[in-house]
Amino acid sequence: MLNFRYFFCVAVCVLMGVLSAEADLRVKSFSELTDLDARVIEPKKDSKTGKNCPIVKVVTTYDGFHFDIGAMGAPEAVVYKKELGEIWLYLPVKTAKLRISHPKYGQFIDDSNTTDGYFWFPNARLQSSTSYRLVLEVSRGTIEVDDEDRVKTGFVIIDSEPQGADVYVGVEDAKPEYVGQTPFQKMYPYGHYTFYLQKNMYHRFDGVFDLNQARLQGSFPLKPAFGRMHVTSTPTGARVVIDGVDGEFVTPFTSGNLKSGEYTMRITHDKYSPAVRQVTVSDSATAEVNVVLSANFAPITVNTLPGAQISINEVVAGTGSVTQELTEGIYNVKVTLAHHRPATKQVEVVANQPQTVELNPTPIYGSLVIMTTPYDADVTIGGKDYGKTPVNIEKLLIGDYDVVLSKPGCATVTKHITIAEKQTANIETTLPQGCRVNFSGTDGATLKIDGVAVGTLPCSQEVAFGSHTG
């Protein structure tokens, strides 16, 4: 059985020893780093100064080295970072030199021909809270380097469904650190590792593996940590706000993926009372939510005189008769009509309680007295018959009028008047009863009007208004 828990193993590799000449230890390069390991991520205190130790990261694929720093003593700590192929030396602040030795490969050789066997750090002593990299190499000679002394490595390949998960890997019992995203591949030294995969909206996947071969591969399905909600309402077209976020959702609708958990939903609609619901979204499930909203309105009908204008809260609603659905509250209803005093009424609207409001403006009157010569003339105002003269019209709406007076045998007379509130207007006039007409024809012929001889032609006669026969 392979030592890769949760992983699928596909190959086995045997790493053979490498022949080298008389093995020499040399420093290939030394440089200062800009990372935060010594300052923030993995600091250790200098036991003498209390300051953060500098870290020298020795890069090598071999184990078993011995380090000392002369009169200053031994390193504060030596940590093997197998997954990185590094040995971290936590050294006292202001350390100037380092002796490197190995039981099989001997001591560090300084090409500068110094004889003390130390590697002296270039330029300056090591500074607090600073990281450095020292690349160490073993070279030359013909003796065989035992396979057991070399760090054996293999490839680790990790994938997930869906891809794009963050990968965290830790050696032995060390806390896993971020190393990349799936699909992920990297070479690691043989050993025991813990790992986990993490992706937004999915549950974390934890596992372990023992790397003891050339290639270890596995793909892991991530369990969704999200669901959806399907929201309907009566009536439809309600606005939905989830946890205070207005995504412009209008019922009916199905949400996108929502992280599993509790949500507060507020549903609003014009003329309906708002509703609040607590909704639980579960993994890979769709929460069904149906909300019946309570009506917050009632139909209100306003009836008034034909042609009268109706306003509700100063907004014109129509004329004569109107019906509107109004939400609960107090409303000011007003009706207006020319030559009338406006009428107003305050109406309280209660949900689901229809009302009919009868409201008429008050007419404003004056009066008119008419006398004519001759009397018994017909009186017509605005196409309406008001009797015969003399006449007293006691209630006539204020305003301007044309009064038409007519009588057979007389000329029709029209008078323009203005009626004012609580005042009496007067018309006294004479209706012309005829006019002089010149007649011509055969000289000496007798002129008859309505069968009565009145003269001989040519002549001039007074004739009453109207139709006559010869």
C-alpha positions as CSV (number, residue, x, y, z in Angstrom):
1,M,0.0,0.0,0.0
2,L,1.4,3.4,-1.0
3,N,2.0,6.0,1.7
4,F,0.0,8.7,-0.1
5,R,-3.3,9.2,1.7
6,Y,-6.1,10.4,-0.7
7,F,-3.5,10.4,-3.5
8,F,-3.3,8.2,-6.6
9,C,0.3,6.9,-7.1
10,V,1.4,6.3,-10.7
11,A,5.2,5.6,-10.7
12,V,8.1,4.6,-8.6
13,C,11.6,6.0,-8.9
14,V,15.0,4.9,-7.5
15,L,17.4,7.7,-7.1
16,M,21.0,6.5,-7.5
17,G,24.1,7.9,-6.0
18,V,26.3,10.2,-8.0
19,L,30.1,9.9,-8.5
20,S,32.1,12.9,-7.7
21,A,35.8,13.6,-7.2
22,E,37.4,14.3,-3.8
23,A,34.4,16.1,-2.5
24,D,34.9,19.8,-1.7
25,L,32.5,22.2,0.1
26,R,32.3,25.6,-1.6
27,V,30.0,28.6,-1.4
28,K,28.7,29.3,-4.8
29,S,27.0,32.6,-3.9
30,F,25.8,34.7,-1.0
31,S,23.2,37.5,-1.2
32,E,20.8,39.5,0.9
33,L,17.0,38.8,0.4
34,T,14.0,41.1,0.6
35,D,11.5,38.6,2.2
36,L,9.9,39.1,5.6
37,D,10.8,35.7,7.1
38,A,13.2,37.0,9.6
39,R,11.1,40.0,10.5
40,V,7.4,38.9,10.4
41,I,6.7,35.4,9.1
42,E,9.1,33.1,11.1
43,P,11.2,35.3,13.4
44,K,13.3,34.1,16.4
45,K,14.9,36.2,19.1
46,D,18.7,36.6,19.7
47,S,19.1,35.3,23.2
48,K,21.7,38.0,24.1
49,T,20.3,41.2,22.4
50,G,16.6,40.3,22.4
51,K,16.4,41.4,18.7
52,N,15.2,39.3,15.8
53,C,18.0,37.0,14.5
54,P,19.2,37.3,11.0
55,I,18.5,34.1,8.9
56,V,21.0,32.5,6.6
57,K,19.2,30.2,4.2
58,V,21.8,27.5,3.2
59,V,20.7,26.0,-0.2
60,T,21.8,22.4,-0.5
61,T,20.4,18.9,-1.3
62,Y,22.5,17.2,1.4
63,D,22.0,16.6,5.1
64,G,24.4,16.2,8.0
65,F,26.3,19.5,8.0
66,H,27.8,21.1,11.1
67,F,27.9,24.9,11.6
68,D,29.7,27.1,14.1
69,I,30.4,30.8,14.3
70,G,33.6,30.9,16.3
71,A,33.8,32.7,19.6
72,M,30.2,33.7,19.3
73,G,29.2,30.1,19.8
74,A,26.7,28.0,17.9
75,P,23.7,29.2,15.9
76,E,20.6,30.2,17.8
77,A,18.6,27.5,15.8
78,V,19.0,25.3,12.8
79,V,15.8,24.4,10.9
80,Y,15.8,22.0,8.0
81,K,13.3,23.2,5.3
82,K,13.2,20.0,3.3
83,E,10.4,21.1,1.0
84,L,12.5,24.1,0.0
85,G,15.9,22.3,-0.1
86,E,17.2,24.8,2.5
87,I,18.7,24.8,6.0
88,W,17.8,27.9,7.9
89,L,20.4,29.2,10.3
90,Y,19.2,31.6,13.0
91,L,22.4,33.5,13.9
92,P,23.2,36.1,16.5
93,V,23.0,39.7,15.4
94,K,26.3,41.1,14.1
95,T,27.7,37.6,13.2
96,A,30.7,38.0,10.8
97,K,31.7,34.5,9.9
98,L,30.5,30.9,9.5
99,R,32.4,27.5,9.6
100,I,30.8,24.8,7.5
101,S,31.8,21.1,7.7
102,H,30.5,17.6,7.0
103,P,31.7,14.2,8.3
104,K,32.1,12.8,4.7
105,Y,32.7,15.9,2.6
106,G,35.1,17.8,4.8
107,Q,35.3,21.5,5.6
108,F,34.4,24.6,3.6
109,I,37.3,25.6,1.3
110,D,37.9,29.3,0.9
111,D,39.3,30.1,-2.6
112,S,40.8,33.3,-1.1
113,N,43.5,31.0,0.5
114,T,42.7,32.1,4.0
115,T,43.7,29.5,6.5
116,D,41.1,29.9,9.3
117,G,38.5,27.7,7.5
118,Y,35.6,30.2,7.9
119,F,33.4,31.8,5.4
120,W,33.4,35.5,6.1
121,F,30.2,37.3,5.2
122,P,30.9,39.9,2.5
123,N,30.7,43.7,3.2
124,A,29.3,43.7,6.7
125,R,28.2,41.7,9.8
126,L,24.7,40.2,9.6
127,Q,21.8,42.6,10.5
128,S,18.8,41.9,12.7
129,S,15.5,40.9,11.0
130,T,17.3,40.3,7.7
131,S,17.3,37.2,5.5
132,Y,20.3,36.0,3.4
133,R,20.8,33.1,0.9
134,L,24.0,31.1,0.8
135,V,24.2,28.6,-2.0
136,L,26.5,25.6,-1.1
137,E,27.9,23.1,-3.6
138,V,29.8,19.8,-3.3
139,S,32.2,19.3,-6.2
140,R,35.4,17.6,-7.5
141,G,37.1,14.2,-6.8
142,T,36.5,10.5,-7.7
143,I,35.1,9.1,-4.5
144,E,31.6,7.8,-4.4
145,V,29.0,9.8,-2.6
146,D,26.5,7.4,-1.0
147,D,23.0,7.5,-2.1
148,E,21.8,7.6,1.5
149,D,23.5,10.9,1.9
150,R,21.6,12.6,-0.9
151,V,18.1,14.1,-0.4
152,K,15.7,12.0,-2.5
153,T,13.0,13.9,-4.3
154,G,9.8,13.2,-6.2
155,F,7.1,15.2,-8.1
156,V,3.8,16.0,-6.4
157,I,0.9,16.8,-8.7
158,I,-2.3,18.0,-7.1
159,D,-5.5,19.0,-9.0
160,S,-9.1,19.8,-8.0
161,E,-12.6,20.0,-9.4
162,P,-13.2,22.8,-9.9
163,Q,-9.6,24.0,-10.5
164,G,-8.2,27.3,-9.1
165,A,-8.1,26.1,-5.5
166,D,-5.3,27.4,-3.2
167,V,-2.8,24.7,-2.2
168,Y,-1.2,24.7,1.2
169,V,1.6,22.1,2.0
170,G,3.6,21.5,5.2
171,V,6.4,19.1,6.0
172,E,5.9,16.7,9.0
173,D,3.9,18.6,11.6
174,A,4.8,22.1,10.4
175,K,1.9,24.4,9.6
176,P,1.1,24.2,5.9
177,E,2.1,27.2,3.8
178,Y,0.6,28.5,0.5
179,V,2.4,27.1,-2.5
180,G,0.2,27.8,-5.4
181,Q,-3.2,26.9,-7.1
182,T,-4.5,23.8,-8.7
183,P,-3.5,22.3,-11.1
184,F,-0.3,22.3,-9.0
185,Q,3.0,20.5,-9.5
186,K,6.3,20.7,-7.6
187,M,9.3,18.6,-6.7
188,Y,9.6,17.7,-2.9
189,P,12.1,15.7,-0.8
190,Y,10.9,12.4,0.4
191,G,8.9,12.7,3.6
192,H,5.6,13.0,5.3
193,Y,3.4,16.0,4.4
194,T,0.1,17.5,5.4
195,F,-1.8,19.6,2.9
196,Y,-5.2,21.2,2.3
197,L,-7.1,22.8,-0.6
198,Q,-9.1,26.0,-0.2
199,K,-11.4,27.8,-2.6
200,N,-14.0,30.4,-2.1
201,M,-17.6,29.0,-1.9
202,Y,-16.2,25.4,-1.4
203,H,-15.5,23.4,1.8
204,R,-11.8,23.1,2.7
205,F,-10.3,19.7,1.8
206,D,-7.6,18.3,4.2
207,G,-5.2,15.4,3.5
208,V,-1.8,13.9,4.1
209,F,0.7,12.1,1.9
210,D,4.0,10.2,2.3
211,L,6.3,10.9,-0.7
212,N,8.7,8.0,-1.3
213,Q,8.7,7.7,-5.1
214,A,9.3,9.7,-8.2
215,R,5.7,10.9,-8.9
216,L,2.6,11.2,-6.8
217,Q,-0.6,12.5,-8.4
218,G,-4.2,13.0,-7.3
219,S,-7.3,15.0,-8.1
220,F,-9.9,15.9,-5.5
221,P,-13.5,17.0,-5.9
222,L,-14.3,20.0,-3.7
223,K,-17.7,20.0,-1.9
224,P,-19.7,23.1,-2.7
225,A,-20.4,25.4,0.3
226,F,-23.1,27.3,-1.6
227,G,-26.7,27.0,-2.8
228,R,-29.3,29.2,-4.4
229,M,-32.7,30.6,-3.6
230,H,-35.8,30.8,-5.8
231,V,-38.1,33.6,-4.7
232,T,-41.8,34.1,-5.8
233,S,-44.4,36.5,-4.5
234,T,-48.0,37.4,-4.7
235,P,-48.3,39.8,-6.4
236,T,-45.3,39.3,-8.8
237,G,-42.9,42.2,-9.5
238,A,-41.8,42.6,-5.9
239,R,-38.4,44.1,-5.2
240,V,-36.0,41.8,-3.1
241,V,-33.1,43.0,-1.0
242,I,-30.8,40.3,0.5
243,D,-28.8,41.1,3.6
244,G,-29.1,44.8,2.8
245,V,-27.7,44.5,-0.7
246,D,-30.0,45.6,-3.5
247,G,-29.2,43.4,-6.5
248,E,-32.2,44.8,-8.4
249,F,-33.9,41.4,-8.0
250,V,-37.6,41.3,-9.0
251,T,-39.9,38.3,-8.3
252,P,-40.0,35.7,-9.6
253,F,-36.2,35.1,-9.8
254,T,-33.5,32.6,-9.0
255,S,-30.4,33.9,-7.4
256,G,-26.8,33.0,-8.4
257,N,-24.6,31.0,-6.1
258,L,-24.9,32.1,-2.5
259,K,-22.6,31.0,0.3
260,S,-24.3,28.5,2.6
261,G,-25.8,30.1,5.7
262,E,-28.6,32.4,7.0
263,Y,-29.8,35.4,5.0
264,T,-32.3,38.1,5.8
265,M,-34.6,39.0,2.9
266,R,-36.8,42.1,2.6
267,I,-39.6,42.1,0.0
268,T,-41.3,45.3,-1.0
269,H,-44.0,46.2,-3.5
270,D,-46.0,49.4,-4.2
271,K,-49.2,49.6,-2.2
272,Y,-48.3,46.5,-0.2
273,S,-46.8,46.1,3.3
274,P,-43.1,45.1,3.3
275,A,-42.3,41.5,4.3
276,V,-39.1,40.2,6.0
277,R,-38.0,36.5,5.8
278,Q,-35.1,34.5,7.2
279,V,-33.8,32.1,4.6
280,T,-31.4,29.2,5.1
281,V,-29.2,28.4,2.0
282,S,-27.8,24.9,2.2
283,D,-25.0,23.2,0.2
284,S,-25.9,22.3,-3.4
285,A,-29.6,23.1,-2.7
286,T,-32.1,25.7,-3.8
287,A,-34.2,27.3,-1.1
288,E,-37.8,27.8,-2.2
289,V,-39.3,31.1,-0.9
290,N,-42.9,32.2,-1.6
291,V,-44.2,35.4,0.0
292,V,-47.8,36.6,0.0
293,L,-47.8,40.3,0.5
294,S,-50.5,42.1,2.5
295,A,-52.4,44.8,0.6
296,N,-51.7,48.2,2.0
297,F,-54.3,50.1,-0.1
298,A,-58.0,50.5,-0.9
299,P,-60.0,51.8,-3.9
300,I,-61.4,55.3,-3.3
301,T,-64.1,56.7,-5.6
302,V,-64.8,60.5,-5.8
303,N,-68.1,61.7,-7.4
304,T,-68.8,65.4,-8.1
305,L,-70.6,67.7,-10.7
306,P,-70.0,67.0,-14.4
307,G,-67.0,68.9,-15.5
308,A,-65.7,69.6,-12.0
309,Q,-62.0,68.9,-11.6
310,I,-60.9,66.5,-8.8
311,S,-57.5,66.7,-7.1
312,I,-56.0,64.4,-4.5
313,N,-53.2,65.8,-2.5
314,E,-52.9,68.7,-5.0
315,V,-52.5,66.2,-8.0
316,V,-55.3,66.4,-10.6
317,A,-57.0,63.0,-10.8
318,G,-59.8,63.7,-13.3
319,T,-63.2,65.3,-13.7
320,G,-66.7,64.3,-12.8
321,S,-65.9,60.9,-11.2
322,V,-62.6,59.1,-10.5
323,T,-61.5,55.9,-8.8
324,Q,-58.0,55.3,-7.5
325,E,-56.2,52.7,-5.4
326,L,-54.6,54.7,-2.5
327,T,-52.2,53.3,0.2
328,E,-53.1,53.8,3.8
329,G,-53.0,57.3,5.1
330,I,-54.7,60.7,5.1
331,Y,-55.5,62.4,1.8
332,N,-56.9,65.9,0.9
333,V,-59.5,65.7,-1.8
334,K,-60.5,68.9,-3.6
335,V,-63.1,69.6,-6.4
336,T,-63.2,72.9,-8.4
337,L,-65.6,74.3,-11.1
338,A,-65.9,77.7,-12.7
339,H,-68.3,80.1,-11.0
340,H,-68.3,77.8,-7.9
341,R,-66.5,77.8,-4.6
342,P,-64.1,74.8,-4.3
343,A,-65.1,72.0,-2.0
344,T,-62.5,70.0,0.1
345,K,-62.5,67.0,2.3
346,Q,-60.0,65.0,4.3
347,V,-60.2,61.3,3.7
348,E,-58.6,58.5,5.7
349,V,-57.7,55.4,3.7
350,V,-57.7,52.1,5.5
351,A,-56.3,49.0,3.7
352,N,-59.0,46.8,2.1
353,Q,-61.8,49.2,2.9
354,P,-63.3,50.8,-0.3
355,Q,-64.9,54.2,0.0
356,T,-67.1,56.5,-2.1
357,V,-66.8,60.2,-1.5
358,E,-69.5,62.6,-2.7
359,L,-68.2,66.1,-3.0
360,N,-69.6,69.1,-4.9
361,P,-68.4,72.7,-5.3
362,T,-70.8,75.4,-4.1
363,P,-72.3,77.6,-6.9
364,I,-72.0,81.4,-6.6
365,Y,-75.1,83.3,-7.6
366,G,-76.3,86.8,-8.6
367,S,-79.6,87.9,-10.0
368,L,-81.0,89.5,-13.2
369,V,-84.1,91.6,-13.8
370,I,-85.3,92.2,-17.4
371,M,-88.0,94.5,-18.7
372,T,-88.8,95.2,-22.4
373,T,-91.1,97.4,-24.4
374,P,-93.2,95.8,-25.7
375,Y,-93.4,93.1,-22.9
376,D,-93.8,89.4,-23.3
377,A,-90.4,89.1,-25.1
378,D,-88.8,85.7,-24.9
379,V,-85.6,85.6,-22.8
380,T,-82.8,83.2,-23.7
381,I,-79.4,83.0,-21.9
382,G,-76.8,80.5,-23.0
383,G,-79.3,78.6,-25.1
384,K,-81.6,78.2,-22.0
385,D,-85.2,79.7,-21.9
386,Y,-85.8,81.9,-18.9
387,G,-89.5,82.9,-19.7
388,K,-91.0,86.2,-20.9
389,T,-90.4,89.7,-19.9
390,P,-90.7,91.2,-17.4
391,V,-88.7,88.5,-15.5
392,N,-86.7,88.3,-12.3
393,I,-84.0,85.6,-12.5
394,E,-83.0,85.2,-8.9
395,K,-80.2,82.6,-9.2
396,L,-77.8,83.0,-12.0
397,L,-74.2,81.8,-11.7
398,I,-71.7,84.7,-11.7
399,G,-70.0,85.4,-14.9
400,D,-70.5,87.1,-18.3
401,Y,-73.6,86.4,-20.4
402,D,-75.2,87.3,-23.7
403,V,-79.0,87.8,-23.1
404,V,-81.1,87.3,-26.3
405,L,-84.6,89.1,-26.3
406,S,-87.1,88.3,-29.1
407,K,-90.8,88.8,-30.0
408,P,-92.7,88.3,-33.1
409,G,-93.1,91.6,-35.0
410,C,-90.1,93.0,-33.2
411,A,-86.4,93.1,-33.9
412,T,-84.3,90.6,-31.8
413,V,-82.0,92.4,-29.3
414,T,-78.9,90.9,-27.6
415,K,-77.5,92.4,-24.4
416,H,-74.1,91.5,-22.8
417,I,-74.1,91.6,-19.0
418,T,-71.9,90.6,-16.1
419,I,-73.4,88.8,-13.1
420,A,-71.7,89.5,-9.7
421,E,-72.1,87.6,-6.4
422,K,-75.1,88.7,-4.5
423,Q,-75.8,91.6,-6.9
424,T,-78.7,92.2,-9.2
425,A,-78.1,93.2,-12.8
426,N,-80.9,95.1,-14.8
427,I,-81.8,95.2,-18.5
428,E,-84.5,97.7,-19.7
429,T,-84.8,97.9,-23.5
430,T,-87.2,98.6,-26.3
431,L,-87.6,96.0,-29.0
432,P,-88.0,97.8,-32.4
433,Q,-91.4,96.9,-33.9
434,G,-90.8,97.9,-37.5
435,C,-89.0,100.0,-40.0
436,R,-89.9,102.3,-43.1
437,V,-89.8,100.4,-46.4
438,N,-89.8,102.1,-49.9
439,F,-92.0,100.3,-52.4
440,S,-91.8,100.7,-56.2
441,G,-93.7,99.1,-59.1
442,T,-96.2,100.1,-61.7
443,D,-97.0,103.7,-61.2
444,G,-100.5,104.2,-59.7
445,A,-100.8,100.5,-58.7
446,T,-102.4,99.9,-55.3
447,L,-100.1,98.6,-52.5
448,K,-101.7,96.1,-50.1
449,I,-100.0,94.8,-46.9
450,D,-101.6,91.7,-45.3
451,G,-104.6,92.3,-47.6
452,V,-105.1,95.9,-46.6
453,A,-104.6,98.8,-49.1
454,V,-102.1,101.2,-47.7
455,G,-101.3,103.4,-50.8
456,T,-100.3,103.6,-54.4
457,L,-97.0,103.0,-56.0
458,P,-94.4,104.3,-55.7
459,C,-94.7,105.0,-51.9
460,S,-93.0,104.7,-48.5
461,Q,-94.7,102.9,-45.5
462,E,-93.9,101.8,-41.9
463,V,-93.9,98.0,-41.7
464,A,-93.8,95.9,-38.6
465,F,-91.0,93.3,-38.2
466,G,-91.9,89.9,-39.4
467,S,-93.4,88.2,-42.5
468,H,-96.1,89.9,-44.5
469,T,-98.3,89.1,-47.5
470,G,-99.4,91.5,-50.3
